[in-house]
Amino acid sequence: MKSLNVAPIVNNFYSQIYDDRQKSNWEGYILLLVPALIAQIAIFRPIDAEFMSTMSTTLAILFGFTFTSLMSTARYSAKDDKVEEKVVRETRTTTAYALLINLSALVLVVGTTIAVVDYASLQYSVATAVSAGVYFFMFHYLMVMVHLMRYLYLLAIGGAFENSENNTQHTQSEQGDRTPETVHQ
């Protein structure tokens, strides 16, 4: 199914890191290694019902924030500025990847919540494996969000959002200034 093929999102995200000569490849490795190391917490702190409930709510709220970020950049386009154009493209790519990771984590959390009736009855190895997966996706999402914040910051200080809002307000004020007499002239 082509509609479920998420490979282009993953490929675009990591190729923007690994193909860019100005960025170290370690940036991409850190986005994967740090969450993998933090996920080892699962050995000492396996998930439980309360944790899963909190995480499903948190991930749903963060999905809304991330989706709003994507929509904010969707209506902005850099005009004849290669640097801003690159920042906008990287922001959109990173945001799409963050949404994918958030949805993956949310599906894992909700799926685990549905599948596990009694967390105390889980075997230690199963509880640890599921916990490690949940922790990895959550911390990977948070690392990607830190990565994304750099681009959102660049757009904000570059005036991307202000220009977009000013253009909208300017267009609305022009339309509001038209009186029936000027429209008929």
Buried (B, 14 or more C-beta within 10 A) or exposed (E): EEEEEEEEBEEBBBEBBEEEEEEEEEEBEEBEEBBEEBBEEBEEEBBBEEBBEEBBEBBEEBBEEBBEBBEBBEEBEBEEEEEBEBBBBBBBBBBBBBBBBBBBBBEBBBEBBEEBEEBEEBEEEEBBBBBBBBBBBBBBBBBBBEBBEEBBEBBEEBEBBEBBEEEEEEEEEEEEEEEEEEEEE
